[in-house]
Amino acid sequence: MGNLIKMQNEFIQKLTKFEQDLLVNLNDSDSKTVLDSDTLVIKLEETKDNAKIIQEAQKEAKITEKSVEESRKI
């Protein structure tokens, strides 16, 4: 159970880091050409993909957590 909590915290930290990096890139970009910035578009896609992966892992961790809790009740 401790590993699940640790994993959940790591997921949150990773998502926060992705969001911070994306915000920095947005802030550093020229607002007139923001959609023309290949670097920014690539970073946005990477952030989106990583967020999906982390969300799926979080769902799996929740399922595992529930399973562990049910096993303890028996």
Buried (B, 14 or more C-beta within 10 A) or exposed (E): EEEEEEBBEEBEEBBEEBEEEBEEBBEEBEEEEEEEBEEBEEBBEEBEEBBEEBEEBBEEBEEBBEEEEEEEEE
